[in-house]
Amino acid sequence: MSYLIFRGHAFPPFVCLLFALTACLPALLLPGTVHAQRQLLVSFGTSPDSAQFGIPGWDALLLHQDCSVHARPDNDPNHAGISSHCPSLEGGGGYFGVQGSSAMDFAPPMRIIATVYNSSRGGDNVGARISFTDPDSPDPGDPGHIWRTMYSISPDQDVPFLPWVEGGHYIELEYYVTDASMLGVPNIPPSRGAHSLVNLSLVTENPAFICTKIEIDNQADLAPPSPPENVRAEAVAMTGNAGPTAVRITWSPAHDPGPDATGVRAYYIYRDGELYDHVPGRLAEHLGQEIEYHDILCRPGETHVYAVSALDRAPVGMWPAPRMEGSRHGNESALATAPAVTLPEFSAPGLVAPEDVAYLGAFLLPKGQDVADFEYASRGLAHSPGGNPNGGADELPGSLYVTTLHDQIAEIAIPRPVRADSPQALPRARYLQAPRDTFPAIYGGQSTPDGGGWKALGLVVFPAMGPVQELLYYCVGNSYGTDPNAPVLGAFSLDLASRFGPWHLGAPPPENVYPGLASTIAFRADQAWADQYLSGNSLILGNTYISGSGVPSNGPSLYATAPWADGPLPGEGGAVPSVELLRYGSGEDYDHWSLNSSWDEYGEGGAWLSVRGKSSVVVSTRINTGDLWYGYANGVDNCEFNIPAPEFGDHGVGATGWRPCLLFYSPQDLAAVAQGLMEPWQPKPYAALDLSPYSLRPDGMTQAGAVAYDADNQLLYFIEHNGEVGEWGEVNSLVHVFALRD
C-alpha cells in the first residue's frame, strides 16, 4: 500500500490519487521539480507485513535478521519502527531499508531523510550511515560497498553526525545526494547516479532508538544566502585612553531563501581579498540587526578593504583551510564590500604601541643528555635579573627559567639573539641549572593537581618583598578540568632547592578563585601602579583559555595578589589575597565575551611592558584566521562514519589558520575594574602584535608560547613551541627576543 508523506502527514491511497501528477511518480523527484515535497520510501510499521512503501516497484524490505527488529514501545503507531542493536557489529550494526525492482535516478537537489525516535526517558546520541549499493551490514573490510554519514542540520547540534536526542523526541537524520561540485572530501565519490536500494544502519549502542520511516525529498538547500547588507568599516578606539587603534566592520543580517533553507551558520570576513576571520551564526543572531567584528591587527597608516559573506548550514564541501583554498562547508553568498578605510597614527601617549616592539632575533634552547628536553616546550618562562652574574659579552644580562617537555624547571643563560634565515644559524643557550623535577614533591607524586590534559604553568621571578626573599613564583593547573579545590600558587627558591606553598587564591575552598582562571600567566606589575590601585598586589596571575569542567572563560583572565601581604608567607594550603582585573563570561554569555572570542584561542603567558613613561599589559594568545570548527584538522566533515573512511588527520579544534600574537591591554582599564568603575568583562585589547612573521618553521607558527620581560633592559622574551626544526624533522622550542623602543 502506498502512502504519501507531505509536510509530516501520511495520506492513504485514495488521497494519493489526487496528487498523481505531482506527488506519486518517482520521476517528479528529479531536479527541476517546482514544488518541494517529501515522498515516502518506507514506513516500517510494527512488523514486516505492516511496512508501507511509497514508490511503485520499491517494495522489498531490507532488514537484518538478528540485529534489526521491529519495535513498538507504546500504543502510538507513529513510534513504531526498526530498533537496531548488535554490539558484535561495528558501530552498533544491523541494517534496514528498501530495495526497488528497477533503478531510480538520484541527483541533486534530492536528499534522504530518516526519522528516528528515542523511546527511552533519557537523552543520548545517535548517528546513522546510508548506502545506495550495499544490501547488507556496513563492513569496513568491504570498501567496494560505500556507506556515507547522515547528519542533523540544526543550529543546536554541535556535532551534526552524532546529534543528541532527548527521551521521547524525534530527530531527522539527512543525507544530501551529491555531485562532484558539492564534495571536497578525498577518496569519497559523489552519490549521484542510478540506484536500486536505500539502506540504513544506526550508529548507537542504545536499542531505544527506533527508525520509524525513510523519506526522499526533492529539495535540498543548495541556494546560498543573500549577501549581507549595509556593510561599513570605520576606525574606532578600543579604550578610552587611546585614539582609533582598530577597524570596526558592521553589517545587517543575510537571509537564507527557500522552504527548506538551513539558515545562516556564519559570516566570513575578507580583508584585501583574503579570507581573514569569521563571526559564528549564534553570535550574529545575538547581535541582532547590526552585526560587528573588530580588526585589531591593523597598523597605523594602513589602508584595507573589508568584505563580508554569509554561509549556510548545508552539508556541502569542506571547511576552508590552506590546503583547501576555495572550499567551503555550506553555500556561500556573494561578497558585500565596504569602502576602504585607513587607520590613523597611533595616539595614546601613555600606552605602548605594537610598533614600539622591535625584533632582535632568536636563540636556541639547550640540548643536554636528553635531547628532547625542550621538544614541545612552550609554557613557563621567567626572567631573573640577577641570574648569570659572570656571563660573557656574548650573553644578555640575567637568566631565564624555562620548563621542559617533562614538566621540569631549568635555568639557562641568555645568548645574544641573532636574526637568521634558519634555526641552524642561531646560537644555543647553556644550562645554569640542569632541569629539575620540582612539582611531584608538591602534588603527591604528580606534576600537577588532579585534572586532565597537559600542564598549565606560569613562572615569574619576584624581588624580595618585606621579610620575603627573592623567589621564583609559579601558578599551575591542568589545561582540562583542574580540581577546583587545588591550590594554584606557590614558589621556589632560585636554586630550586626549597619550596613554599602552594596556596589558594582569594580564600580557602570553596570560596577560592577557580584554579583554571590563574594557571598559565604570571608576571610582575609596576609596583607604584599596584600600590595606587590594587593595595600593593603586584603579582598578576591569569589564563587565556579554559576547557573542560570548572568555569571556562571566553577570553583572558587576570587576578592580582601578594603572598607577602601579611609579612611571612602563608603555610601550605593557606590563602592569599585576590583582586579581579579581567574575567570574561562562560558558555554563550555573548555580552561578556572577549573581543572576537573563539575556541582554542589560547596562549601561555603575559607581561607588564614599560618604556619611558608608557606601559601596557600584554597577553600571549593565538587567534584563528578564517573559519573554525571542531572535527578534523584537514577540514573533512560529515564523513565520520563513512566506509571507506577518508583521510581525516588529527581530531580536535581545526581552523583555516592560526596567528599567534600579543594582545595589548590598557593598565588604566584594569585599574578601573579593580576600583569597581568597570565590569571585569568590559576591558578589550586595544591592539595586537602578530608574532607569526618571526617563525623559522617551514609550516609557520601555530602556537602562542610563554613570555617574560626584563624591565631593566626593556627586553621581551617569547618562547616558540617547536620553533627549531632539525634536518631530520626533530623539533625543539626556541626563544625570540624583542626590544622596546621609544
ChimeraX attribute file (.defattr): number of C-alpha atoms within 10 A of each C-alpha:
attribute: neighborCount
match mode: 1-to-1
recipient: residues
	/A:1	12
	/A:2	23
	/A:3	23
	/A:4	26
	/A:5	22
	/A:6	15
	/A:7	10
	/A:8	10
	/A:9	9
	/A:10	16
	/A:11	13
	/A:12	12
	/A:13	15
	/A:14	10
	/A:15	12
	/A:16	19
	/A:17	13
	/A:18	11
	/A:19	13
	/A:20	10
	/A:21	10
	/A:22	17
	/A:23	23
	/A:24	22
	/A:25	14
	/A:26	15
	/A:27	12
	/A:28	16
	/A:29	28
	/A:30	17
	/A:31	15
	/A:32	12
	/A:33	14
	/A:34	11
	/A:35	13
	/A:36	19
	/A:37	21
	/A:38	23
	/A:39	28
	/A:40	22
	/A:41	30
	/A:42	28
	/A:43	28
	/A:44	26
	/A:45	22
	/A:46	20
	/A:47	14
	/A:48	16
	/A:49	9
	/A:50	11
	/A:51	18
	/A:52	19
	/A:53	25
	/A:54	26
	/A:55	20
	/A:56	15
	/A:57	13
	/A:58	20
	/A:59	20
	/A:60	16
	/A:61	20
	/A:62	19
	/A:63	24
	/A:64	19
	/A:65	10
	/A:66	11
	/A:67	21
	/A:68	23
	/A:69	21
	/A:70	19
	/A:71	23
	/A:72	19
	/A:73	16
	/A:74	10
	/A:75	8
	/A:76	8
	/A:77	12
	/A:78	14
	/A:79	26
	/A:80	24
	/A:81	28
	/A:82	32
	/A:83	25
	/A:84	30
	/A:85	25
	/A:86	18
	/A:87	14
	/A:88	10
	/A:89	13
	/A:90	14
	/A:91	19
	/A:92	21
	/A:93	25
	/A:94	27
	/A:95	30
	/A:96	28
	/A:97	26
	/A:98	22
	/A:99	21
	/A:100	18
	/A:101	12
	/A:102	12
	/A:103	14
	/A:104	17
	/A:105	14
	/A:106	22
	/A:107	20
	/A:108	22
	/A:109	22
	/A:110	24
	/A:111	20
	/A:112	22
	/A:113	24
	/A:114	24
	/A:115	18
	/A:116	26
	/A:117	26
	/A:118	25
	/A:119	23
	/A:120	16
	/A:121	11
	/A:122	12
	/A:123	14
	/A:124	18
	/A:125	17
	/A:126	21
	/A:127	23
	/A:128	27
	/A:129	28
	/A:130	27
	/A:131	25
	/A:132	21
	/A:133	15
	/A:134	19
	/A:135	21
	/A:136	18
	/A:137	21
	/A:138	29
	/A:139	17
	/A:140	15
	/A:141	9
	/A:142	11
	/A:143	13
	/A:144	12
	/A:145	18
	/A:146	22
	/A:147	28
	/A:148	23
	/A:149	25
	/A:150	30
	/A:151	27
	/A:152	23
	/A:153	21
	/A:154	16
	/A:155	14
	/A:156	11
	/A:157	14
	/A:158	14
	/A:159	17
	/A:160	22
	/A:161	25
	/A:162	23
	/A:163	21
	/A:164	18
	/A:165	19
	/A:166	17
	/A:167	16
	/A:168	15
	/A:169	15
	/A:170	18
	/A:171	18
	/A:172	19
	/A:173	25
	/A:174	26
	/A:175	23
	/A:176	25
	/A:177	19
	/A:178	22
	/A:179	15
	/A:180	13
	/A:181	9
	/A:182	21
	/A:183	19
	/A:184	22
	/A:185	22
	/A:186	11
	/A:187	10
	/A:188	19
	/A:189	13
	/A:190	15
	/A:191	19
	/A:192	17
	/A:193	15
	/A:194	13
	/A:195	17
	/A:196	18
	/A:197	22
	/A:198	22
	/A:199	24
	/A:200	30
	/A:201	29
	/A:202	28
	/A:203	22
	/A:204	22
	/A:205	17
	/A:206	19
	/A:207	20
	/A:208	22
	/A:209	28
	/A:210	27
	/A:211	30
	/A:212	25
	/A:213	26
	/A:214	27
	/A:215	20
	/A:216	23
	/A:217	21
	/A:218	25
	/A:219	25
	/A:220	23
	/A:221	27
	/A:222	23
	/A:223	18
	/A:224	24
	/A:225	24
	/A:226	20
	/A:227	23
	/A:228	23
	/A:229	19
	/A:230	13
	/A:231	21
	/A:232	20
	/A:233	23
	/A:234	17
	/A:235	18
	/A:236	20
	/A:237	16
	/A:238	23
	/A:239	20
	/A:240	13
	/A:241	16
	/A:242	17
	/A:243	18
	/A:244	21
	/A:245	28
	/A:246	25
	/A:247	23
	/A:248	19
	/A:249	22
	/A:250	21
	/A:251	20
	/A:252	18
	/A:253	23
	/A:254	20
	/A:255	18
	/A:256	24
	/A:257	15
	/A:258	16
	/A:259	12
	/A:260	13
	/A:261	19
	/A:262	25
	/A:263	23
	/A:264	27
	/A:265	23
	/A:266	23
	/A:267	26
	/A:268	20
	/A:269	27
	/A:270	20
	/A:271	15
	/A:272	13
	/A:273	13
	/A:274	11
	/A:275	21
	/A:276	19
	/A:277	23
	/A:278	22
	/A:279	23
	/A:280	17
	/A:281	20
	/A:282	15
	/A:283	18
	/A:284	21
	/A:285	15
	/A:286	14
	/A:287	15
	/A:288	11
	/A:289	13
	/A:290	16
	/A:291	19
	/A:292	19
	/A:293	18
	/A:294	17
	/A:295	21
	/A:296	21
	/A:297	17
	/A:298	18
	/A:299	20
	/A:300	18
	/A:301	12
	/A:302	11
	/A:303	13
	/A:304	17
	/A:305	15
	/A:306	25
	/A:307	26
	/A:308	27
	/A:309	22
	/A:310	30
	/A:311	27
	/A:312	28
	/A:313	22
	/A:314	23
	/A:315	27
	/A:316	23
	/A:317	24
	/A:318	21
	/A:319	28
	/A:320	24
	/A:321	22
	/A:322	14
	/A:323	10
	/A:324	16
	/A:325	11
	/A:326	13
	/A:327	20
	/A:328	22
	/A:329	24
	/A:330	25
	/A:331	25
	/A:332	24
	/A:333	22
	/A:334	16
	/A:335	19
	/A:336	20
	/A:337	22
	/A:338	20
	/A:339	12
	/A:340	14
	/A:341	18
	/A:342	18
	/A:343	19
	/A:344	17
	/A:345	13
	/A:346	18
	/A:347	15
	/A:348	16
	/A:349	13
	/A:350	18
	/A:351	25
	/A:352	27
	/A:353	25
	/A:354	19
	/A:355	13
	/A:356	14
	/A:357	19
	/A:358	14
	/A:359	18
	/A:360	15
	/A:361	17
	/A:362	30
	/A:363	26
	/A:364	25
	/A:365	28
	/A:366	22
	/A:367	16
	/A:368	13
	/A:369	7
	/A:370	8
	/A:371	12
	/A:372	18
	/A:373	22
	/A:374	26
	/A:375	22
	/A:376	17
	/A:377	26
	/A:378	30
	/A:379	29
	/A:380	31
	/A:381	32
	/A:382	30
	/A:383	29
	/A:384	23
	/A:385	19
	/A:386	11
	/A:387	19
	/A:388	19
	/A:389	11
	/A:390	9
	/A:391	15
	/A:392	11
	/A:393	9
	/A:394	11
	/A:395	16
	/A:396	16
	/A:397	25
	/A:398	18
	/A:399	24
	/A:400	27
	/A:401	25
	/A:402	25
	/A:403	25
	/A:404	22
	/A:405	17
	/A:406	17
	/A:407	25
	/A:408	17
	/A:409	21
	/A:410	21
	/A:411	26
	/A:412	22
	/A:413	25
	/A:414	26
	/A:415	23
	/A:416	19
	/A:417	22
	/A:418	17
	/A:419	16
	/A:420	14
	/A:421	12
	/A:422	14
	/A:423	21
	/A:424	14
	/A:425	13
	/A:426	21
	/A:427	18
	/A:428	20
	/A:429	20
	/A:430	17
	/A:431	19
	/A:432	15
	/A:433	15
	/A:434	14
	/A:435	21
	/A:436	16
	/A:437	16
	/A:438	17
	/A:439	18
	/A:440	14
	/A:441	11
	/A:442	17
	/A:443	15
	/A:444	10
	/A:445	10
	/A:446	11
	/A:447	21
	/A:448	24
	/A:449	24
	/A:450	15
	/A:451	18
	/A:452	17
	/A:453	13
	/A:454	13
	/A:455	23
	/A:456	24
	/A:457	30
	/A:458	32
	/A:459	32
	/A:460	29
	/A:461	27
	/A:462	21
	/A:463	15
	/A:464	11
	/A:465	15
	/A:466	11
	/A:467	11
	/A:468	15
	/A:469	15
	/A:470	16
	/A:471	23
	/A:472	23
	/A:473	25
	/A:474	24
	/A:475	29
	/A:476	29
	/A:477	31
	/A:478	25
	/A:479	21
	/A:480	20
	/A:481	20
	/A:482	29
	/A:483	20
	/A:484	22
	/A:485	17
	/A:486	25
	/A:487	27
	/A:488	31
	/A:489	28
	/A:490	24
	/A:491	24
	/A:492	18
	/A:493	15
	/A:494	19
	/A:495	11
	/A:496	18
	/A:497	9
	/A:498	11
	/A:499	19
	/A:500	18
	/A:501	21
	/A:502	24
	/A:503	24
	/A:504	26
	/A:505	30
	/A:506	20
	/A:507	15
	/A:508	17
	/A:509	16
	/A:510	9
	/A:511	12
	/A:512	20
	/A:513	21
	/A:514	23
	/A:515	27
	/A:516	33
	/A:517	27
	/A:518	29
	/A:519	31
	/A:520	31
	/A:521	35
	/A:522	35
	/A:523	29
	/A:524	23
	/A:525	22
	/A:526	18
	/A:527	15
	/A:528	12
	/A:529	16
	/A:530	19
	/A:531	12
	/A:532	11
	/A:533	18
	/A:534	22
	/A:535	17
	/A:536	18
	/A:537	25
	/A:538	24
	/A:539	22
	/A:540	26
	/A:541	31
	/A:542	30
	/A:543	33
	/A:544	28
	/A:545	25
	/A:546	29
	/A:547	19
	/A:548	15
	/A:549	14
	/A:550	16
	/A:551	17
	/A:552	20
	/A:553	24
	/A:554	29
	/A:555	27
	/A:556	28
	/A:557	28
	/A:558	24
	/A:559	27
	/A:560	28
	/A:561	23
	/A:562	21
	/A:563	26
	/A:564	18
	/A:565	17
	/A:566	12
	/A:567	12
	/A:568	13
	/A:569	21
	/A:570	18
	/A:571	11
	/A:572	15
	/A:573	17
	/A:574	17
	/A:575	23
	/A:576	21
	/A:577	18
	/A:578	23
	/A:579	20
	/A:580	24
	/A:581	27
	/A:582	26
	/A:583	25
	/A:584	24
	/A:585	19
	/A:586	15
	/A:587	11
	/A:588	12
	/A:589	13
	/A:590	17
	/A:591	13
	/A:592	19
	/A:593	22
	/A:594	22
	/A:595	20
	/A:596	19
	/A:597	17
	/A:598	19
	/A:599	18
	/A:600	22
	/A:601	22
	/A:602	23
	/A:603	27
	/A:604	30
	/A:605	34
	/A:606	35
	/A:607	28
	/A:608	22
	/A:609	25
	/A:610	22
	/A:611	19
	/A:612	11
	/A:613	10
	/A:614	14
	/A:615	22
	/A:616	21
	/A:617	21
	/A:618	24
	/A:619	30
	/A:620	29
	/A:621	28
	/A:622	27
	/A:623	25
	/A:624	23
	/A:625	17
	/A:626	23
	/A:627	24
	/A:628	25
	/A:629	18
	/A:630	16
	/A:631	21
	/A:632	19
	/A:633	19
	/A:634	22
	/A:635	29
	/A:636	22
	/A:637	25
	/A:638	24
	/A:639	21
	/A:640	21
	/A:641	21
	/A:642	21
	/A:643	23
	/A:644	20
	/A:645	17
	/A:646	16
	/A:647	14
	/A:648	17
	/A:649	12
	/A:650	11
	/A:651	12
	/A:652	12
	/A:653	13
	/A:654	22
	/A:655	26
	/A:656	23
	/A:657	20
	/A:658	21
	/A:659	21
	/A:660	25
	/A:661	22
	/A:662	27
	/A:663	24
	/A:664	27
	/A:665	24
	/A:666	24
	/A:667	22
	/A:668	19
	/A:669	23
	/A:670	26
	/A:671	20
	/A:672	17
	/A:673	22
	/A:674	21
	/A:675	15
	/A:676	12
	/A:677	11
	/A:678	16
	/A:679	19
	/A:680	22
	/A:681	21
	/A:682	20
	/A:683	25
	/A:684	20
	/A:685	22
	/A:686	26
	/A:687	26
	/A:688	25
	/A:689	21
	/A:690	17
	/A:691	22
	/A:692	19
	/A:693	10
	/A:694	18
	/A:695	21
	/A:696	20
	/A:697	19
	/A:698	9
	/A:699	7
	/A:700	15
	/A:701	22
	/A:702	21
	/A:703	26
	/A:704	29
	/A:705	28
	/A:706	32
	/A:707	34
	/A:708	30
	/A:709	27
	/A:710	22
	/A:711	18
	/A:712	10
	/A:713	13
	/A:714	16
	/A:715	22
	/A:716	23
	/A:717	22
	/A:718	26
	/A:719	29
	/A:720	31
	/A:721	23
	/A:722	24
	/A:723	29
	/A:724	26
	/A:725	19
	/A:726	14
	/A:727	8
	/A:728	6
	/A:729	8
	/A:730	12
	/A:731	20
	/A:732	25
	/A:733	25
	/A:734	28
	/A:735	24
	/A:736	23
	/A:737	23
	/A:738	19
	/A:739	18
	/A:740	21
	/A:741	15
	/A:742	11
